[in-house]
Amino acid sequence: MFGFSLVSGELTPKSPNCSLSITTMPTPGVYTDGTVLDVRERARKLDLSGTRGNESQYYPITNPNACLNSDLFLLTIVFSSPSNHTQRNAVRATWANQTRVQSFAVRTLFFLGLSPSTATQETVMTESGRHGDMVQGYVNDSPHGQAEREVLALRWVVAFCPVARFVLITEDSVFVNLPALGGYLLGLRRHPEDLYLGRVMHKDTPDRDPSSILTVYILLCPNRYLPDYCARTASVLSQDVVRKVYVASAGVRAALPADVFVGLCAWKAGVVPTHSARFSGEKHIHYNDCCYRYLFNTPGMGSEELGTVWADLGQEDGGCSLLETYYGLVACKALTYLDKLSFFNSKGQED
């Protein structure tokens, strides 16, 4: 286990604690737990604008001017490894190559950890100078650093992009349907709060194997099940939730998977995740144009497949009727199941 805290601007060890009682009601929320109230009040007052000049201690690539558009509707943070430049270029050339959704501004940035290779780091710096769409934090690019990387990304948003109404967190192997997701968000009430949206993982059991790198220890979460959380491949946070999760992260200390970590922080802040089946979760969905036009995302996309899918979806005459969308979703589900069955059959033959 390890501990870190960036809320106060310092790295400090803390004691893990997950024994939290939360009472929530539909919007507006009613919270009876003092810890929740404290987190929410500190998040409301949080202001990192005065620290911007010192942020280089956390970010070798800060990119402080990435969110100058005061009307920014949706900021997408794409987590990527330093060596994945080919995949980043594929994302840039496809779904991230959009600056507007229904006339509302959107922005996509890549967030990286550190590379142990000097040559790779130099390449990353050159790439950042060329594209201007990268932020890098002083955190190891490893499974052990997922939670700390998440904290650094959220800190960057609070410090440099508080104008974004929503923040989408995803990965470079994910196809994101920004028009569909943006349209959904635009259909919500004007100033939604406490929005933590994705494919909700319900009654997931903690990993308590002491030999595992990503272990949820009993001291951190003594309950039988983890609090509900959104799958790591794509989730949306309203700006207030970014702040609440960031503040709550000071009380969560463990080398956790990023999605579990965010879920625990949201739980400590009294934020309940909202489920949408239009997020695919961990499943790579077999391609069908009407299916992909409806879904918000699908993971497991290599650079070549991203290019192929985007070329098809980018056709101006593209569009699906309600009936075509229905049959497209049925086809997606059936073919995805067959793909999975074929995979397990091939693995069985290899074994």
Secondary structure, DSSP 8 states (H G I E B T S, - for coil): ------TTSS---------------SSS-----HHHHHHHHHHHH---GGGGGGGGGT-SB--TTTT--TTEEEEEEEEE-TT-HHHHHHHHHTTT---EETTEEEEEEEEEEE-S-HHHHHHHHHHHHHH--EEEEEEESSGGGHHHHHHHHHHHHHHH-TT-SEEEEEETT-EE-HHHHHHHHHTS-SS--S-EEEEEE-S------TT-SS---TTT--SSS---EEEEEEEEEEHHHHHHHHHHGGG--S---HHHHHHHHHHHTT---EE-TTB-TT------HHHHHH-SEE----HHHHHHHHHHHT-TT----HHHHHHHHHHHHHHHHHHHHHHHHHHHHH-
